[in-house]
Amino acid sequence: MNTVIRKINKDEYELVADMFDKYRVFYKQPSDIELAKQYLKNRLANNEAQIFVAYDNETTELLGFTLLYARFSSVSAIKNWHIGDLYVEPNQRKRGTGQKLLQTAIDFAAEHKAKFVSLNTAKDNFIAQKVYEDFGFAKRDYLPEYLYYQFDL
């Protein structure tokens, strides 16, 4: 399999709508594909997020995505990036797709002179916690239902 990562443009939001809906369901939200489409459409149309997709270059099958949000720091006067969502199809997990998406997010942030990339994950999502920690993200603080991680650039 030849996995390729690329940033989608604002007109391609429907490419990830089904996966975004699955991601929300994983976090115990009701399935709502129309809500998923509208949310993604609005984030991209308003330039509030960047979305990268992973796909098989041979079959064009979508394997996963990550959605980045800007986090502005008035103290350092820069824009950092937060991985709001990262999802890999269950049959594609443990094949390096998540790591490629993480590396793409970090590379994107570094290119834009960010100081860090952050993310949250559920306290009971032990598989994701291990992936993030093995990748180099440092656990920083606990939120009521989530763990906060940061990767310093």
C-alpha atoms as an extended CHARMM CRD file, in Angstrom:
* protein
*
       153  EXT
         1         1  MET       CA              0.0000000000        0.0000000000        0.0000000000  PROA      1               0.0000000000
         2         2  ASN       CA              1.2600000000        3.4400000000       -0.9180000000  PROA      2               0.0000000000
         3         3  THR       CA             -0.1880000000        5.8720000000        1.6490000000  PROA      3               0.0000000000
         4         4  VAL       CA             -0.2980000000        9.5040000000        0.5920000000  PROA      4               0.0000000000
         5         5  ILE       CA             -1.1930000000       12.4740000000        2.7990000000  PROA      5               0.0000000000
         6         6  ARG       CA             -2.5500000000       15.6880000000        1.3430000000  PROA      6               0.0000000000
         7         7  LYS       CA             -4.3640000000       18.7980000000        2.4910000000  PROA      7               0.0000000000
         8         8  ILE       CA             -7.8830000000       19.1430000000        1.1520000000  PROA      8               0.0000000000
         9         9  ASN       CA             -9.3860000000       22.3910000000       -0.0510000000  PROA      9               0.0000000000
        10        10  LYS       CA            -12.6330000000       23.9730000000        1.0810000000  PROA      10              0.0000000000
        11        11  ASP       CA            -14.6490000000       22.3100000000       -1.6860000000  PROA      11              0.0000000000
        12        12  GLU       CA            -13.5590000000       18.7970000000       -0.7060000000  PROA      12              0.0000000000
        13        13  TYR       CA            -15.1130000000       18.6820000000        2.7760000000  PROA      13              0.0000000000
        14        14  GLU       CA            -17.4640000000       15.8430000000        1.7990000000  PROA      14              0.0000000000
        15        15  LEU       CA            -14.4500000000       13.5450000000        1.3100000000  PROA      15              0.0000000000
        16        16  VAL       CA            -14.0680000000       13.2230000000        5.0700000000  PROA      16              0.0000000000
        17        17  ALA       CA            -17.6560000000       13.7180000000        6.2360000000  PROA      17              0.0000000000
        18        18  ASP       CA            -18.3040000000        9.9900000000        6.7500000000  PROA      18              0.0000000000
        19        19  MET       CA            -15.0610000000        9.5180000000        8.6920000000  PROA      19              0.0000000000
        20        20  PHE       CA            -15.7100000000       12.6570000000       10.7110000000  PROA      20              0.0000000000
        21        21  ASP       CA            -19.1260000000       11.2470000000       11.6150000000  PROA      21              0.0000000000
        22        22  LYS       CA            -17.4830000000        7.9530000000       12.7090000000  PROA      22              0.0000000000
        23        23  TYR       CA            -15.0100000000        9.9410000000       14.7850000000  PROA      23              0.0000000000
        24        24  ARG       CA            -17.8580000000       11.7500000000       16.5510000000  PROA      24              0.0000000000
        25        25  VAL       CA            -19.6720000000        8.4560000000       17.1660000000  PROA      25              0.0000000000
        26        26  PHE       CA            -16.4630000000        7.0580000000       18.7210000000  PROA      26              0.0000000000
        27        27  TYR       CA            -16.6880000000        9.9590000000       21.1790000000  PROA      27              0.0000000000
        28        28  LYS       CA            -20.2820000000        9.0080000000       22.0080000000  PROA      28              0.0000000000
        29        29  GLN       CA            -22.0710000000       11.5460000000       19.8120000000  PROA      29              0.0000000000
        30        30  PRO       CA            -25.1090000000       10.5390000000       17.7370000000  PROA      30              0.0000000000
        31        31  SER       CA            -24.4420000000        9.8480000000       14.0820000000  PROA      31              0.0000000000
        32        32  ASP       CA            -25.4580000000       12.8220000000       11.9410000000  PROA      32              0.0000000000
        33        33  ILE       CA            -23.8510000000       12.9550000000        8.5110000000  PROA      33              0.0000000000
        34        34  GLU       CA            -25.5150000000       16.2550000000        7.5930000000  PROA      34              0.0000000000
        35        35  LEU       CA            -24.1860000000       17.8870000000       10.7440000000  PROA      35              0.0000000000
        36        36  ALA       CA            -20.7280000000       16.4790000000        9.9160000000  PROA      36              0.0000000000
        37        37  LYS       CA            -20.8530000000       17.9050000000        6.3910000000  PROA      37              0.0000000000
        38        38  GLN       CA            -22.0260000000       21.3200000000        7.5640000000  PROA      38              0.0000000000
        39        39  TYR       CA            -19.4400000000       21.4970000000       10.3370000000  PROA      39              0.0000000000
        40        40  LEU       CA            -16.5540000000       20.6450000000        8.0000000000  PROA      40              0.0000000000
        41        41  LYS       CA            -17.8560000000       22.9230000000        5.2650000000  PROA      41              0.0000000000
        42        42  ASN       CA            -18.0420000000       25.8590000000        7.6950000000  PROA      42              0.0000000000
        43        43  ARG       CA            -14.5930000000       25.2660000000        9.2270000000  PROA      43              0.0000000000
        44        44  LEU       CA            -12.9560000000       25.2100000000        5.7940000000  PROA      44              0.0000000000
        45        45  ALA       CA            -15.0400000000       28.0060000000        4.2680000000  PROA      45              0.0000000000
        46        46  ASN       CA            -14.1860000000       30.2970000000        7.1860000000  PROA      46              0.0000000000
        47        47  ASN       CA            -10.5260000000       29.2410000000        7.1410000000  PROA      47              0.0000000000
        48        48  GLU       CA            -10.8490000000       28.0330000000       10.7330000000  PROA      48              0.0000000000
        49        49  ALA       CA             -9.1960000000       24.6570000000       10.1800000000  PROA      49              0.0000000000
        50        50  GLN       CA             -6.8570000000       22.6630000000        7.9820000000  PROA      50              0.0000000000
        51        51  ILE       CA             -7.7240000000       19.0830000000        7.0510000000  PROA      51              0.0000000000
        52        52  PHE       CA             -5.2340000000       16.4790000000        5.8800000000  PROA      52              0.0000000000
        53        53  VAL       CA             -6.3800000000       13.1380000000        4.4910000000  PROA      53              0.0000000000
        54        54  ALA       CA             -4.5190000000        9.8620000000        4.1840000000  PROA      54              0.0000000000
        55        55  TYR       CA             -5.3890000000        7.6910000000        1.2260000000  PROA      55              0.0000000000
        56        56  ASP       CA             -4.0960000000        4.7040000000       -0.6900000000  PROA      56              0.0000000000
        57        57  ASN       CA             -2.5350000000        6.0930000000       -3.8470000000  PROA      57              0.0000000000
        58        58  GLU       CA             -3.3520000000        2.9140000000       -5.7920000000  PROA      58              0.0000000000
        59        59  THR       CA             -7.0070000000        2.4580000000       -4.8220000000  PROA      59              0.0000000000
        60        60  THR       CA             -7.7470000000        6.0700000000       -3.7050000000  PROA      60              0.0000000000
        61        61  GLU       CA             -9.4080000000        4.5590000000       -0.6030000000  PROA      61              0.0000000000
        62        62  LEU       CA             -9.4840000000        7.0520000000        2.2850000000  PROA      62              0.0000000000
        63        63  LEU       CA             -7.6420000000        5.6960000000        5.3000000000  PROA      63              0.0000000000
        64        64  GLY       CA             -7.8500000000        8.5320000000        7.8100000000  PROA      64              0.0000000000
        65        65  PHE       CA             -7.7710000000       12.2660000000        8.4250000000  PROA      65              0.0000000000
        66        66  THR       CA             -6.6350000000       14.9030000000       10.8440000000  PROA      66              0.0000000000
        67        67  LEU       CA             -8.1950000000       18.2850000000       11.4490000000  PROA      67              0.0000000000
        68        68  LEU       CA             -6.0030000000       21.1190000000       12.7590000000  PROA      68              0.0000000000
        69        69  TYR       CA             -7.1850000000       24.2850000000       14.4510000000  PROA      69              0.0000000000
        70        70  ALA       CA             -5.1090000000       27.4070000000       14.9810000000  PROA      70              0.0000000000
        71        71  ARG       CA             -4.3400000000       28.3810000000       18.5840000000  PROA      71              0.0000000000
        72        72  PHE       CA             -3.2070000000       31.9490000000       18.8970000000  PROA      72              0.0000000000
        73        73  SER       CA             -0.8070000000       33.0840000000       21.5950000000  PROA      73              0.0000000000
        74        74  SER       CA             -0.8320000000       36.7700000000       22.4010000000  PROA      74              0.0000000000
        75        75  VAL       CA              2.2210000000       36.4050000000       24.6670000000  PROA      75              0.0000000000
        76        76  SER       CA              4.4740000000       34.9090000000       22.0040000000  PROA      76              0.0000000000
        77        77  ALA       CA              2.5110000000       36.5570000000       19.1710000000  PROA      77              0.0000000000
        78        78  ILE       CA              2.3760000000       33.3720000000       17.1160000000  PROA      78              0.0000000000
        79        79  LYS       CA             -0.1040000000       30.8000000000       15.9000000000  PROA      79              0.0000000000
        80        80  ASN       CA              0.2790000000       27.2870000000       17.2840000000  PROA      80              0.0000000000
        81        81  TRP       CA             -1.7600000000       24.3180000000       16.0670000000  PROA      81              0.0000000000
        82        82  HSD       CA             -4.1340000000       21.9570000000       17.8240000000  PROA      82              0.0000000000
        83        83  ILE       CA             -5.0400000000       18.5490000000       16.4400000000  PROA      83              0.0000000000
        84        84  GLY       CA             -8.7480000000       18.6540000000       17.1260000000  PROA      84              0.0000000000
        85        85  ASP       CA             -9.4930000000       15.3700000000       15.4190000000  PROA      85              0.0000000000
        86        86  LEU       CA             -7.4730000000       12.4210000000       14.1850000000  PROA      86              0.0000000000
        87        87  TYR       CA             -9.1820000000        9.3260000000       12.8620000000  PROA      87              0.0000000000
        88        88  VAL       CA             -7.9240000000        6.2090000000       11.0880000000  PROA      88              0.0000000000
        89        89  GLU       CA            -10.2950000000        3.5940000000        9.7370000000  PROA      89              0.0000000000
        90        90  PRO       CA            -10.2840000000        0.5590000000       12.0770000000  PROA      90              0.0000000000
        91        91  ASN       CA             -9.0220000000       -1.8120000000        9.3650000000  PROA      91              0.0000000000
        92        92  GLN       CA             -6.0730000000        0.5380000000        8.7210000000  PROA      92              0.0000000000
        93        93  ARG       CA             -4.8740000000        0.9520000000       12.2940000000  PROA      93              0.0000000000
        94        94  LYS       CA             -1.4050000000       -0.2140000000       13.3390000000  PROA      94              0.0000000000
        95        95  ARG       CA             -0.1360000000        0.3390000000        9.7840000000  PROA      95              0.0000000000
        96        96  GLY       CA              1.5290000000        3.7150000000       10.3180000000  PROA      96              0.0000000000
        97        97  THR       CA             -1.2780000000        5.9140000000        8.9790000000  PROA      97              0.0000000000
        98        98  GLY       CA             -1.8200000000        7.6970000000       12.2970000000  PROA      98              0.0000000000
        99        99  GLN       CA              1.8970000000        8.3880000000       12.6260000000  PROA      99              0.0000000000
       100       100  LYS       CA              2.0040000000        9.7970000000        9.0790000000  PROA      100             0.0000000000
       101       101  LEU       CA             -0.9120000000       12.0900000000        9.8770000000  PROA      101             0.0000000000
       102       102  LEU       CA              0.7810000000       13.2140000000       13.1080000000  PROA      102             0.0000000000
       103       103  GLN       CA              4.0380000000       13.8860000000       11.2760000000  PROA      103             0.0000000000
       104       104  THR       CA              2.1830000000       15.8680000000        8.6150000000  PROA      104             0.0000000000
       105       105  ALA       CA              0.5270000000       18.0040000000       11.2990000000  PROA      105             0.0000000000
       106       106  ILE       CA              3.8760000000       18.6290000000       12.9880000000  PROA      106             0.0000000000
       107       107  ASP       CA              5.5800000000       19.4610000000        9.6870000000  PROA      107             0.0000000000
       108       108  PHE       CA              2.7590000000       21.8540000000        8.7900000000  PROA      108             0.0000000000
       109       109  ALA       CA              3.0250000000       23.5870000000       12.1710000000  PROA      109             0.0000000000
       110       110  ALA       CA              6.8170000000       23.8500000000       11.9140000000  PROA      110             0.0000000000
       111       111  GLU       CA              6.5490000000       25.3450000000        8.4120000000  PROA      111             0.0000000000
       112       112  HSD       CA              4.2440000000       27.9890000000        9.8690000000  PROA      112             0.0000000000
       113       113  LYS       CA              6.6920000000       28.8100000000       12.7130000000  PROA      113             0.0000000000
       114       114  ALA       CA              4.5350000000       27.3890000000       15.5110000000  PROA      114             0.0000000000
       115       115  LYS       CA              6.1240000000       26.5850000000       18.8630000000  PROA      115             0.0000000000
       116       116  PHE       CA              3.9990000000       23.5210000000       19.5310000000  PROA      116             0.0000000000
       117       117  VAL       CA              1.2550000000       21.1820000000       18.3960000000  PROA      117             0.0000000000
       118       118  SER       CA             -1.2830000000       20.0740000000       20.9850000000  PROA      118             0.0000000000
       119       119  LEU       CA             -4.1010000000       17.5430000000       21.1570000000  PROA      119             0.0000000000
       120       120  ASN       CA             -6.5470000000       15.9980000000       23.5880000000  PROA      120             0.0000000000
       121       121  THR       CA             -7.6880000000       12.4390000000       23.9040000000  PROA      121             0.0000000000
       122       122  ALA       CA            -10.1300000000       10.6360000000       26.1410000000  PROA      122             0.0000000000
       123       123  LYS       CA             -8.8040000000        9.3570000000       29.4480000000  PROA      123             0.0000000000
       124       124  ASP       CA             -9.8900000000        5.8380000000       28.4990000000  PROA      124             0.0000000000
       125       125  ASN       CA             -8.3960000000        5.8990000000       24.9840000000  PROA      125             0.0000000000
       126       126  PHE       CA             -5.2600000000        4.0220000000       26.0190000000  PROA      126             0.0000000000
       127       127  ILE       CA             -4.3100000000        3.0030000000       22.4870000000  PROA      127             0.0000000000
       128       128  ALA       CA             -4.2260000000        6.6370000000       21.3120000000  PROA      128             0.0000000000
       129       129  GLN       CA             -2.3540000000        7.6870000000       24.4580000000  PROA      129             0.0000000000
       130       130  LYS       CA              0.3830000000        5.1590000000       23.6960000000  PROA      130             0.0000000000
       131       131  VAL       CA              0.6120000000        6.3090000000       20.0640000000  PROA      131             0.0000000000
       132       132  TYR       CA              0.9430000000        9.9560000000       21.0870000000  PROA      132             0.0000000000
       133       133  GLU       CA              3.4510000000        9.2750000000       23.8560000000  PROA      133             0.0000000000
       134       134  ASP       CA              5.5440000000        6.9670000000       21.6580000000  PROA      134             0.0000000000
       135       135  PHE       CA              5.5300000000        9.6940000000       19.0070000000  PROA      135             0.0000000000
       136       136  GLY       CA              6.9450000000       12.2380000000       21.4580000000  PROA      136             0.0000000000
       137       137  PHE       CA              3.9120000000       14.1250000000       22.7260000000  PROA      137             0.0000000000
       138       138  ALA       CA              4.2140000000       14.9690000000       26.4180000000  PROA      138             0.0000000000
       139       139  LYS       CA              1.2140000000       14.6400000000       28.6980000000  PROA      139             0.0000000000
       140       140  ARG       CA              0.6700000000       18.0470000000       30.2970000000  PROA      140             0.0000000000
       141       141  ASP       CA             -2.6420000000       18.4530000000       32.1130000000  PROA      141             0.0000000000
       142       142  TYR       CA             -5.8860000000       16.6850000000       32.7410000000  PROA      142             0.0000000000
       143       143  LEU       CA             -9.1890000000       18.1100000000       31.6290000000  PROA      143             0.0000000000
       144       144  PRO       CA            -12.4010000000       16.7350000000       33.1470000000  PROA      144             0.0000000000
       145       145  GLU       CA            -12.8330000000       13.9970000000       30.5130000000  PROA      145             0.0000000000
       146       146  TYR       CA             -9.6500000000       14.2630000000       28.4490000000  PROA      146             0.0000000000
       147       147  LEU       CA             -5.8780000000       14.2410000000       28.6160000000  PROA      147             0.0000000000
       148       148  TYR       CA             -3.9290000000       17.1550000000       27.1040000000  PROA      148             0.0000000000
       149       149  TYR       CA             -0.7400000000       16.4910000000       25.1520000000  PROA      149             0.0000000000
       150       150  GLN       CA              1.7920000000       18.8160000000       23.5900000000  PROA      150             0.0000000000
       151       151  PHE       CA              4.6510000000       18.3220000000       21.1140000000  PROA      151             0.0000000000
       152       152  ASP       CA              7.1900000000       21.1410000000       21.3390000000  PROA      152             0.0000000000
       153       153  LEU       CA              8.8380000000       22.1630000000       18.0860000000  PROA      153             0.0000000000
